[in-house]
């Protein structure tokens, strides 16, 4: 028996099939992978880090919004919020979690998941922190880089002594909310300072008002200089800190060049921007199938001394030629 289909029915059938084609094509397209990014500070305060992270992703073929999505969570300087934010990213079922340069952020994510890949950036030994089994073979769900910011406390104290040979008492500004970093910095500073004739005065701050109060104490107690402890929140307040140091005529030594570029006097450390770029590279490689356990922890090998000569002149300081000659960069 022959079945005859009318023109109207044929057009309707073809139209329905055509409408279904894009739906079928969309259903077959894989969903874009999602990266979780856990930051310690406010979203707008570290644009240089986010730009570097996206650059690293781009180097592995990923562009945000085109073939990868990024879910951001910001602790806004409140370290106690990190576990909650880490859990929120895990519930989002992200493909990999990247933490901004901060041991507390990395530890919060590591405690929250043993399966989702983690790419960290920390300033102290990640093996001692319990993030990885070894540097060459992380043997777990986490890898990343170590930029040695905590281990350089003694070196910075030596540079401060060289810059200010007559200094007797210096302030050491630390963030009590960053427990691990603070304990290590205090231990190293208290072990080093007496040997080079310095007395340490510990100042605590974990918000902007407390930073103001710390400088007021520093000035009233007539400390000769300031050493800034490593902390992501302090980095986000680098402009405030540099302005206060200039206003109160306090010579200060910092952990990374970001402070000197903001008007600070001198820094010794690694390039954090490059560390975050490396995190982007590792995140991209993981999205392409590499396991974190097969990606060795990258350790910084280049340490840079940066001096802001304009700030030194404003403070009435003469930087010895020998110190200037060792600087990797002098801002004039």
C-alpha positions in Angstrom: 0.0 0.0 0.0 1.4 3.4 -0.9 1.1 6.2 1.6 0.9 9.7 0.1 2.3 12.6 2.1 0.9 16.0 1.3 3.1 19.1 0.7 1.9 20.7 3.9 2.8 17.7 6.0 6.2 17.3 4.3 7.1 20.9 5.0 6.0 20.6 8.6 8.1 17.4 9.1 11.2 19.1 7.5 10.7 22.2 9.6 10.5 20.2 12.8 13.7 18.3 11.9 15.5 21.5 11.1 14.5 23.0 14.4 15.8 19.9 16.2 19.2 19.9 14.6 20.7 22.9 16.6 19.3 21.3 19.8 21.0 18.0 19.0 24.2 19.7 18.1 24.2 21.7 21.3 23.5 18.5 23.3 26.5 16.9 21.8 28.9 19.8 22.5 30.8 19.2 25.8 30.3 21.8 28.5 33.1 24.3 29.1 35.4 23.3 32.0 35.2 25.5 35.1 38.1 26.6 37.1 37.6 27.7 40.7 39.8 30.6 41.8 40.1 31.2 45.6 41.5 34.6 46.5 42.4 36.0 49.9 41.8 39.7 49.2 39.1 41.7 47.4 38.3 41.1 43.7 39.6 44.5 42.5 42.8 44.6 44.6 45.1 42.2 42.6 44.5 42.9 38.9 48.2 42.1 38.1 47.7 38.5 39.5 44.5 37.9 37.6 46.1 39.1 34.4 49.1 36.9 34.9 46.9 33.9 35.6 44.9 34.4 32.4 48.2 34.8 30.5 49.3 31.4 31.8 46.0 29.8 30.8 46.3 31.4 27.3 49.7 29.8 26.9 48.0 26.4 27.2 45.2 27.4 24.8 42.5 28.5 27.2 40.7 31.8 27.1 38.3 32.8 29.8 34.7 33.0 28.4 35.6 31.2 25.1 36.7 27.7 26.1 36.9 27.9 29.9 34.9 29.5 32.7 36.3 30.8 36.0 34.3 30.9 39.2 35.9 33.5 41.6 35.6 33.5 45.4 37.2 36.2 47.5 37.8 36.1 51.3 38.2 39.9 51.4 41.0 39.7 53.9 39.2 37.4 56.3 41.1 34.2 56.5 38.4 32.5 58.6 36.2 32.6 55.5 38.5 30.4 53.4 37.1 27.0 54.3 33.5 28.1 53.6 34.5 29.5 50.2 36.6 26.4 49.3 33.5 24.3 50.1 31.4 26.5 47.9 33.7 25.9 44.9 33.6 22.2 45.5 29.8 22.2 45.5 30.1 24.1 42.1 31.9 20.9 40.9 34.7 22.8 39.3 37.4 20.9 37.3 40.4 22.4 39.2 40.8 24.9 42.0 43.6 27.6 41.9 44.5 29.6 45.0 46.0 33.0 45.1 49.5 33.2 46.6 48.7 32.2 50.2 49.3 29.2 52.3 46.0 29.5 54.3 44.1 29.4 51.0 45.9 26.3 49.8 45.5 24.6 53.1 41.8 25.4 53.2 41.2 23.8 49.8 43.5 20.8 50.5 41.4 20.1 53.7 38.2 20.3 51.7 38.9 17.9 48.9 41.2 15.0 48.1 39.9 14.5 44.6 39.6 17.9 42.8 43.0 19.0 41.4 44.5 21.9 43.2 47.1 24.4 41.9 48.6 26.4 44.8 51.2 29.1 45.3 52.8 29.3 48.7 55.7 31.2 50.3 57.1 28.3 52.3 57.9 24.6 51.9 54.8 22.8 50.6 56.0 19.5 51.9 56.2 20.8 55.5 52.8 22.3 55.0 51.4 18.9 54.1 50.3 20.0 50.6 52.4 17.5 48.7 54.5 14.3 49.5 57.5 15.6 47.7 58.5 18.4 45.3 59.3 16.2 42.3 56.4 13.8 42.8 53.5 15.5 44.6 51.6 12.2 44.8 48.1 13.6 45.3 45.6 16.0 44.0 47.7 19.2 44.6 50.7 20.8 42.9 51.9 24.4 42.3 54.8 26.6 43.2 56.9 27.8 46.1 58.1 31.4 46.0 60.1 31.3 49.2 58.7 34.6 50.6 58.7 33.3 54.2 62.2 31.8 54.2 63.8 35.1 53.3 63.2 37.0 56.6 66.8 36.8 57.7 68.0 38.0 54.3 65.7 41.1 54.5 66.9 41.9 58.0 70.5 41.8 56.8 69.6 44.2 54.0 67.8 46.5 56.4 70.9 46.5 58.6 73.1 47.3 55.6 70.7 50.2 54.6 70.5 51.6 58.1 73.7 50.7 59.9 72.7 52.8 63.0 69.3 51.3 63.5 68.6 49.8 66.9 64.9 48.9 67.1 62.7 48.0 64.2 59.0 47.2 63.9 57.9 43.9 62.4 54.4 44.1 61.0 52.6 40.7 60.8 49.0 39.5 60.3 47.9 37.4 63.2 45.2 35.9 61.0 47.9 34.3 58.9 48.9 32.0 61.7 51.5 29.8 59.9 53.4 32.5 58.1 53.4 34.8 61.2 54.8 32.1 63.5 57.6 31.3 61.0 58.5 34.9 60.4 58.6 35.7 64.1 60.8 32.7 64.8 63.3 33.6 62.1 63.3 37.3 63.0 63.9 36.7 66.7 66.7 34.3 65.9 68.4 36.7 63.5 67.9 40.2 64.9 70.1 39.9 68.1 73.1 38.6 66.0 73.1 41.8 63.9 72.3 44.2 66.8 68.6 44.7 66.2 65.7 44.7 68.6 62.3 43.6 67.2 59.0 45.2 68.1 56.1 43.1 66.9 53.1 44.9 65.5 49.8 43.1 64.5 47.3 44.1 61.9 44.6 42.2 60.0 42.5 45.1 58.6 43.1 48.6 57.3 42.4 50.4 60.6 44.9 48.2 62.4 47.5 49.0 59.8 47.0 52.7 60.6 47.2 52.0 64.3 50.4 50.0 63.9 52.1 52.9 62.2 50.9 55.2 64.9 52.5 52.9 67.5 55.7 52.6 65.4 56.0 56.4 65.3 55.2 57.0 69.0 57.7 54.4 70.1 60.3 55.9 67.7 61.3 52.8 66.0 64.0 53.2 63.4 62.5 51.2 60.6 59.9 48.7 59.6 60.1 45.1 58.2 56.9 43.9 56.7 55.9 40.3 57.1 54.7 38.3 54.1 51.0 38.3 53.7 48.5 38.5 50.8 46.3 41.0 52.6 49.2 43.3 53.2 50.0 43.1 49.5 46.5 44.2 48.7 47.0 47.2 51.0 50.4 48.0 49.6 49.5 51.6 48.5 48.1 52.4 52.0 51.3 51.0 53.6 53.6 52.9 51.2 51.7 56.1 51.9 51.9 55.7 55.6 55.6 54.9 55.5 56.2 58.1 53.5 54.0 60.2 55.6 55.6 59.1 58.9 59.2 59.0 57.4 59.6 55.3 58.2 62.2 53.4 56.1 60.6 50.0 55.3 61.8 46.8 53.7 59.2 44.7 51.9 58.7 41.1 50.7 58.1 41.7 46.9 58.5 44.3 44.3 54.8 45.2 44.2 55.3 47.4 47.3 58.3 49.3 45.8 56.3 49.9 42.6 53.7 51.5 44.8 56.2 53.8 46.4 57.9 51.6 49.0 61.6 51.9 49.7 63.1 48.4 49.2 62.1 44.8 48.6 63.8 41.4 48.3 61.9 38.4 47.0 60.7 36.6 44.0 58.3 37.8 41.2 54.8 36.8 42.4 53.3 37.8 39.1 55.3 35.1 37.4 54.3 32.6 40.1 50.6 33.2 39.3 51.3 32.9 35.6 52.8 29.5 36.3 49.6 28.5 38.1 47.7 29.4 35.0 50.0 27.1 32.9 49.5 24.2 35.3 45.7 24.7 35.5 45.6 24.6 31.7 47.7 21.4 31.6 45.5 19.7 34.1 42.4 20.6 32.0 44.1 18.9 29.1 44.5 15.7 31.1 47.7 15.9 33.0 47.4 14.7 36.6 48.7 17.0 39.4 50.8 14.1 40.7 52.8 14.3 37.4 53.5 18.0 37.7 56.4 18.8 40.0 56.2 21.7 42.3 58.0 24.7 40.7 60.5 26.5 43.0 61.5 30.1 42.4 65.2 30.4 41.5 65.5 34.1 40.9 65.4 36.6 43.8 65.4 40.3 43.1 66.5 43.3 45.1 64.5 46.4 44.1 65.2 49.8 45.5 63.2 53.0 45.0 65.8 55.7 45.0 63.1 58.5 44.8 61.7 57.2 48.1 65.1 57.0 49.7 65.8 60.6 48.8 62.4 61.7 50.2 63.3 59.9 53.4 66.7 61.6 53.5 68.5 58.3 53.2 71.8 57.8 51.3 71.9 54.3 49.8 75.5 53.0 49.8 76.9 52.4 46.3 77.7 48.8 47.2 74.0 48.2 47.9 72.8 50.0 44.8 75.3 47.9 42.7 73.7 44.7 43.9 70.1 45.8 43.1 68.4 44.1 40.2 66.4 47.3 39.6 66.6 50.8 40.9 63.6 53.1 40.5 64.8 56.7 40.0 
